[in-house]
């Protein structure tokens, strides 16, 4: 009696179910009046019961098959119109869009505009990297930085050469390097008689992705190394001097001999700060040149720059932390492979992968993303991590999740490359797959920036404060946002929006996306600025 798709076609039920067609709320009452008086009462009763049961099946069967999601409701239609209106903003008229919104619990499509269209995702690419790293390594995984020497610490508390063997840990900060040095002191180390060697061979020596050209000295263009510190960046704090014309006050953080400072900035009587910070390789370290004007009465300004020599920078920081812990280490630094038979002195276990992913997504850290990609390559191949084997491993991890990858291009892990191509359909499918993954769901949800409260959404989308958790993305002419949102009536949605358009309109496009969020959660559009 069942049709080919497992349901009862109404065309084969005849007029005996005319009452069902008129009643959307369920099966008709048990009635025998439509079957004629010449049928025995018992037969009429059996036929009536059968018709009632068949009507129950029809009423409970989805219109598009047993596996189809529930049909759209009237509130869905109202929301879809509001979202469509938000996307009709003037700022988005010449912008290519890929947009998808689904109900979080059922996956029912609420709104779509070219969801399969692949566009440049900017930092929404980091969602792919985070998901792959969590699945491949697990949330409790920790990178292990090993300290080895020719022999164990001797009776005088010394070793000859001490070698740092990097594991690609992207989250070692000044505090972590201090902790490592303090642990070595607790282990009995008091002096390094020879040099500190730095073995970063876990990754290849390509520091910047070729597609990022031109590479700037800005912190977001940090280089990638198997040994790193402070996300490959340092801070330059510039304040006014004591009088007009006097040199501005300049401090570097961390204050290392690795840096040679040339301060040409002066103190001005008024106006706005006009400052320029350059850095360049010099000898075994880096030169930092500060120029411009810093007005009196102004609060100090902090400018971040990437290091051009990440391994030596990390080594210089490590040596400074050894000295801060009373361990003599004055014979210099050199990049070199550790001896195969070197004795293990200490193992430093870094932050968990869950913590690293939170830093990656909350603050959109490019250096973490790219180090994780190379680490995926190491895990998959056993060879030094590279963008080539890392991206291949990342894409394989996505394929194992059965995600829609048609037309998708994965070039790097951070989204800095304009050669990446991703669709809203892929991002929504990934977020929903993460939602079903017990090992990833808590970490990713906690790592997403919260609108109006923290991370890259701290100073944005105040109108939906606390009701949207989403990964931002921004390049010149590119804006993206993907995550989860809480509706006005307690519904929850998974959404992704990628916008590619002319550069120079970025602020207006971001404002239009915020109005889209306001419509999604049911906030007044006027309050959202449009």
C-alpha positions in Angstrom: 0.0 0.0 0.0 3.0 2.4 0.4 4.2 4.5 -2.5 7.8 4.4 -3.8 9.0 7.0 -1.2 7.5 5.3 1.8 4.3 7.3 2.0 0.7 6.9 0.9 -0.1 8.9 -2.2 -3.4 10.7 -1.8 -4.4 10.0 -5.4 -4.9 6.3 -4.5 -7.2 7.0 -1.5 -10.2 8.2 -3.4 -13.1 10.2 -2.0 -13.1 8.2 1.2 -10.5 10.6 2.6 -12.2 13.8 1.4 -12.6 14.8 5.0 -8.9 14.4 5.6 -8.1 16.9 2.8 -10.3 19.5 4.4 -8.7 19.0 7.9 -5.1 20.0 8.4 -5.2 19.2 12.0 -5.2 15.4 11.8 -7.4 12.3 10.9 -11.2 12.5 10.5 -13.5 11.2 13.2 -14.5 7.5 13.1 -17.6 7.7 10.9 -19.4 5.1 8.7 -21.9 7.4 7.1 -19.9 7.8 3.8 -19.8 4.0 3.0 -23.4 3.3 2.1 -26.2 1.4 3.8 -25.7 -1.9 1.9 -22.4 -2.7 3.6 -22.6 -4.8 6.8 -22.0 -2.8 9.9 -18.9 -4.7 11.0 -17.3 -4.2 7.6 -18.2 -0.6 7.6 -16.5 -0.2 11.0 -13.3 -2.0 9.9 -13.1 0.2 6.7 -13.6 3.3 8.8 -10.9 2.4 11.3 -8.5 1.6 8.4 -9.2 5.0 6.8 -8.6 6.7 10.1 -5.2 5.0 10.5 -4.2 5.8 6.9 -5.1 9.4 7.5 -2.9 9.5 10.6 0.1 8.3 8.4 -0.6 10.9 5.8 -0.9 13.7 8.4 2.4 12.7 10.0 4.5 12.2 6.8 6.7 15.1 5.6 5.7 16.4 2.2 9.2 15.8 0.7 9.9 12.4 2.1 10.7 10.9 5.5 14.1 12.5 5.9 13.0 16.0 4.9 13.3 18.9 7.4 10.1 20.5 8.7 8.4 22.9 6.3 8.9 26.6 6.6 6.5 28.3 9.0 4.9 31.7 8.9 7.4 33.2 11.4 10.2 31.8 9.1 8.7 33.7 6.2 8.5 36.9 8.2 12.1 36.6 9.3 13.3 35.8 5.7 11.6 39.0 4.5 13.4 41.0 7.2 16.7 39.5 6.3 16.1 40.2 2.6 15.3 43.8 3.5 18.5 44.1 5.5 20.5 42.9 2.6 19.0 45.4 0.3 21.0 48.2 1.9 22.8 50.6 -0.4 26.2 49.5 0.8 25.5 46.0 -0.5 24.2 46.8 -4.0 27.5 46.2 -5.8 28.6 43.4 -3.5 28.7 39.7 -4.3 27.0 37.8 -1.5 26.8 34.2 -0.3 24.4 33.9 2.6 22.6 31.0 4.5 20.6 30.9 7.7 19.2 27.7 9.1 17.4 26.6 12.2 20.0 25.3 14.6 18.1 22.3 15.9 16.4 21.1 12.7 18.6 22.4 10.0 15.5 23.9 8.3 16.5 26.6 5.8 15.3 30.0 6.9 17.0 32.2 4.3 19.4 31.8 1.5 21.0 33.9 -1.1 23.5 32.1 -3.4 24.6 29.9 -0.5 26.8 27.7 -2.8 28.6 30.6 -4.3 32.3 30.5 -3.4 33.9 33.8 -2.4 37.0 35.1 -0.6 36.2 34.3 3.1 38.9 36.4 4.8 39.3 35.2 8.4 36.3 33.0 8.3 38.8 30.6 6.9 40.0 30.1 10.5 36.9 28.1 11.2 38.1 25.4 8.9 41.5 25.4 10.5 40.1 25.3 14.1 37.8 22.5 13.3 40.5 20.4 11.6 43.0 21.0 14.4 40.5 20.1 17.1 39.5 16.9 15.3 43.1 15.9 14.4 44.8 16.6 17.7 42.0 16.6 20.2 41.1 19.5 22.7 43.5 18.3 25.4 46.5 18.0 23.1 49.6 20.1 24.1 52.7 20.9 22.0 55.9 19.8 23.8 59.0 21.9 23.5 62.0 19.9 24.5 65.2 21.1 26.1 68.2 18.8 25.4 72.0 18.9 26.1 75.1 16.8 25.5 74.6 15.3 28.9 72.5 15.8 32.0 72.9 18.8 34.4 76.2 18.3 36.2 77.1 18.7 39.9 77.8 22.4 39.3 74.4 23.0 37.9 75.7 23.4 34.4 75.5 22.1 30.8 77.6 22.9 27.8 75.3 23.8 25.0 71.5 23.8 25.6 69.3 23.2 22.7 65.6 24.2 22.3 63.8 21.7 20.1 60.6 23.4 18.9 57.4 21.5 18.3 55.6 24.3 16.4 53.8 25.6 19.5 52.2 28.9 18.3 51.1 30.2 21.7 54.3 30.6 23.7 54.3 34.1 25.2 56.9 35.9 27.4 55.2 34.4 30.4 55.5 30.9 29.0 59.2 31.3 28.3 59.7 32.6 31.9 57.9 29.5 33.2 60.1 27.3 31.1 63.2 29.0 32.5 61.9 28.8 36.1 61.3 25.1 35.6 64.9 24.6 34.5 66.1 26.3 37.6 63.9 24.0 39.7 65.5 21.1 37.8 68.9 22.4 39.0 70.2 24.3 36.1 72.4 27.3 37.0 74.6 27.9 33.9 74.8 27.3 30.2 78.6 27.3 29.6 78.2 27.2 25.8 75.6 28.5 23.4 71.9 28.1 23.2 71.0 26.3 20.0 67.6 26.6 18.4 66.1 23.7 16.4 63.1 24.8 14.5 63.2 22.1 11.9 59.8 20.8 12.8 58.6 23.3 10.1 60.2 24.3 6.8 61.9 27.7 6.6 59.2 29.4 4.5 58.2 32.2 6.9 55.4 33.9 4.9 53.0 32.4 2.4 53.9 33.4 -1.2 50.3 34.5 -1.9 50.5 37.2 0.8 52.6 39.6 -1.3 53.4 42.3 -0.4 54.2 41.3 3.2 54.2 44.2 5.6 55.8 44.7 9.1 52.3 44.8 10.7 51.7 42.3 13.4 49.1 40.4 11.4 51.8 39.5 8.9 53.8 37.6 11.5 56.2 34.9 10.2 55.8 31.2 11.0 58.5 29.2 12.7 58.8 26.0 14.7 60.0 28.1 17.6 58.0 31.3 18.3 57.3 33.9 21.0 54.4 36.4 21.4 52.7 35.3 18.2 55.7 36.5 16.2 55.2 40.1 17.3 56.5 42.8 19.7 55.1 46.1 21.0 56.5 49.6 20.7 55.1 52.1 23.3 55.5 55.7 22.4 54.8 58.6 24.8 55.5 62.3 24.8 58.8 63.6 26.2 59.2 66.2 29.0 59.0 69.3 26.7 58.2 70.3 23.1 61.1 69.3 20.8 62.4 66.7 23.2 62.7 63.1 22.0 59.6 61.0 22.5 59.7 58.3 25.1 60.0 54.9 23.5 59.8 51.5 25.2 60.0 48.1 23.6 58.1 45.0 25.0 59.8 42.7 25.5 63.0 44.7 26.1 65.6 42.5 24.5 69.2 43.0 23.2 67.8 41.4 20.0 66.5 44.9 19.2 68.5 47.9 18.3 66.4 51.0 18.8 66.8 54.2 16.8 64.4 56.9 18.2 63.8 59.9 15.9 60.3 60.7 17.2 60.0 64.1 18.9 57.5 65.7 21.2 55.0 68.2 19.7 52.9 70.9 21.3 49.6 69.7 20.0 47.7 68.0 17.3 47.3 64.3 16.7 50.0 61.7 16.9 51.8 61.1 13.6 54.1 58.1 14.2 55.9 55.6 12.0 57.6 52.4 13.2 59.9 50.4 10.9 61.8 47.2 11.6 64.5 45.5 9.6 67.0 42.6 10.0 70.4 43.7 11.3 73.2 41.3 12.2 71.7 38.5 14.3 68.9 40.8 15.5 66.6 43.6 14.3 66.7 47.3 14.0 63.6 49.3 15.2 63.3 52.8 13.9 60.6 55.2 15.4 59.9 58.6 13.8 57.2 61.3 13.8 55.5 63.5 16.3 53.9 62.7 19.7 51.9 65.6 21.2 52.3 66.6 24.8 49.4 65.5 27.1 48.6 62.5 25.1 48.4 59.0 26.5 51.1 56.7 25.3 50.4 54.9 22.0 51.2 51.2 21.5 52.1 50.0 17.9 52.6 46.3 17.2 55.1 45.0 14.7 56.0 41.5 13.5 59.5 40.2 13.9 61.5 39.4 10.8 63.5 36.7 12.6 61.0 34.7 14.7 63.4 31.9 15.8 66.2 34.2 17.0 63.6 36.5 18.6 62.2 33.6 20.6 65.7 32.5 21.5 66.7 36.0 22.7 63.6 36.0 24.9 64.4 32.6 26.3 67.9 33.7 27.2 66.6 36.8 28.9 64.2 34.7 31.0 67.0 32.3 31.9 69.0 35.3 33.2 65.9 36.6 35.0 65.9 33.3 36.9 69.5 33.5 37.9 70.8 31.1 35.2 73.9 32.3 33.4 73.6 32.0 29.6 75.9 34.5 27.9 77.6 32.7 25.0 75.1 33.5 22.3 72.4 31.9 20.1 72.6 29.9 17.0 70.0 28.1 14.8 71.1 24.4 14.6 69.8 20.9 14.7 69.9 19.1 18.0 72.2 16.1 18.2 70.3 12.8 17.8 71.8 11.4 21.0 71.3 14.6 23.1 70.1 14.0 26.7 66.7 15.2 27.6 66.8 18.0 30.2 63.2 19.2 30.4 59.9 19.1 28.5 57.6 22.1 28.5 54.0 21.3 27.7 52.2 24.3 26.3 48.6 25.4 26.4 45.9 22.9 25.4 44.6 22.8 21.9 41.2 24.1 23.3 43.0 27.1 24.7 44.9 27.7 21.5 41.8 27.5 19.4 40.1 30.1 21.7 43.1 32.5 21.1 42.8 31.7 17.3 39.1 32.5 17.0 38.5 35.1 19.6 41.3 37.4 18.4 41.6 36.1 14.8 45.3 35.3 15.2 46.9 34.7 11.9 50.2 33.3 13.2 48.3 30.6 15.3 46.3 29.6 12.2 49.2 29.1 10.0 51.3 27.3 12.6 48.3 24.9 13.1 48.2 24.2 9.4 51.9 23.3 9.3 51.4 21.2 12.4 48.6 19.3 10.6 51.1 18.6 7.9 53.6 17.2 10.4 50.9 15.0 12.0 49.7 13.6 8.6 53.1 13.1 6.9 55.8 13.0 9.6 57.8 15.4 7.4 58.6 19.1 8.3 55.4 21.1 8.3 54.8 23.2 5.2 51.9 25.0 3.6 51.8 22.4 0.9 51.4 19.3 3.2 49.4 21.3 5.8 46.8 22.5 3.5 46.5 19.0 1.9 45.9 17.6 5.4 43.4 20.3 6.3 41.4 19.7 3.1 41.5 15.9 3.8 40.1 16.5 7.3 37.2 18.5 5.8 36.5 15.8 3.3 36.3 13.2 6.1 33.4 15.3 7.5 31.5 14.9 4.2 31.2 18.7 3.8 30.2 20.4 0.5 33.6 21.2 -1.1 32.6 21.9 -4.7 34.6 24.9 -5.9 36.2 25.4 -2.5 39.9 26.5 -2.6 42.0 26.2 0.6 45.3 28.1 0.2 46.3 29.0 3.8 44.9 28.6 7.3 44.3 32.2 8.3 42.4 33.7 5.3 45.1 36.2 4.5 45.3 34.8 1.0 42.9 36.1 -1.6 43.2 32.8 -3.4 40.9 31.1 -0.8 37.3 30.4 -1.9 34.6 29.3 0.5 30.8 29.3 0.4 28.2 30.1 3.1 26.8 26.6 2.6 30.2 25.1 3.6 30.5 27.3 6.7 27.0 26.5 7.9 27.5 22.8 7.2 30.8 22.9 9.2 29.2 24.7 12.1 26.3 22.3 12.2 28.7 19.3 12.0 30.7 20.8 14.9 27.4 21.2 16.8 27.0 17.4 16.6 30.6 16.7 17.6 30.9 16.3 21.4 34.7 16.7 21.2 34.5 20.1 19.3 31.2 21.7 20.2 32.1 23.2 23.6 35.5 24.5 22.5 34.3 26.2 19.3 31.2 27.8 20.8 33.3 29.2 23.7 35.9 30.4 21.3 33.6 32.4 19.0 33.6 36.2 19.7 30.5 37.4 21.6 28.8 40.4 20.0 29.4 43.6 21.9 31.4 41.9 24.6 34.7 40.3 23.6 37.2 39.3 21.0 36.9 40.8 17.5 33.2 41.7 18.2 33.9 43.6 21.4 33.4 47.0 19.8 30.8 46.0 17.2 27.2 44.9 16.9 26.2 46.3 20.3 22.5 46.1 19.3 22.7 42.3 19.4 25.0 42.2 22.5 25.3 38.7 23.9 22.9 37.2 21.4 25.4 36.4 18.6 28.6 34.4 18.7 30.4 34.6 15.4 33.8 34.6 13.6 34.6 37.8 11.9 36.5 38.3 8.7 38.0 41.4 7.1 40.2 42.2 4.1 40.1 45.1 1.8 36.8 44.7 -0.1 35.9 41.5 1.9 33.7 41.1 5.0 32.4 37.8 6.5 30.6 36.6 9.6 29.6 33.1 10.6 28.3 31.7 13.8 25.2 31.2 15.9 22.4 33.6 17.0 19.6 33.6 19.5 16.3 34.8 18.1 13.7 36.9 19.9 11.5 33.9 20.8 14.2 31.6 22.0 15.0 30.1 18.5 18.6 29.6 17.6 20.1 29.9 14.2 23.3 29.0 12.4 24.3 31.5 9.8 27.1 32.5 7.4 27.5 35.6 5.3 30.4 36.4 3.0 30.5 39.7 1.1 33.0 40.5 -1.7 32.9 44.0 -3.1 34.9 47.0 -4.0 37.5 48.2 -1.5 36.9 51.4 0.3 33.3 50.6 1.3 34.3 48.3 4.2 32.8 50.3 7.1 29.4 50.6 5.4 29.4 46.9 4.5 30.1 46.0 8.1 27.3 48.3 9.3 24.9 46.6 6.8 26.0 43.2 8.1 25.3 44.3 11.7 21.8 45.3 10.6 21.4 41.8 9.1 22.2 40.5 12.6 19.7 42.8 14.2 17.0 41.4 11.9 18.1 37.9 12.6 17.7 38.2 16.4 14.7 40.5 16.2 16.3 43.7 17.3 14.8 47.0 15.9 16.6 47.9 12.7 16.5 51.6 13.5 18.4 51.0 16.7 21.0 49.1 14.6 21.7 52.2 12.5 19.5 51.7 9.5 
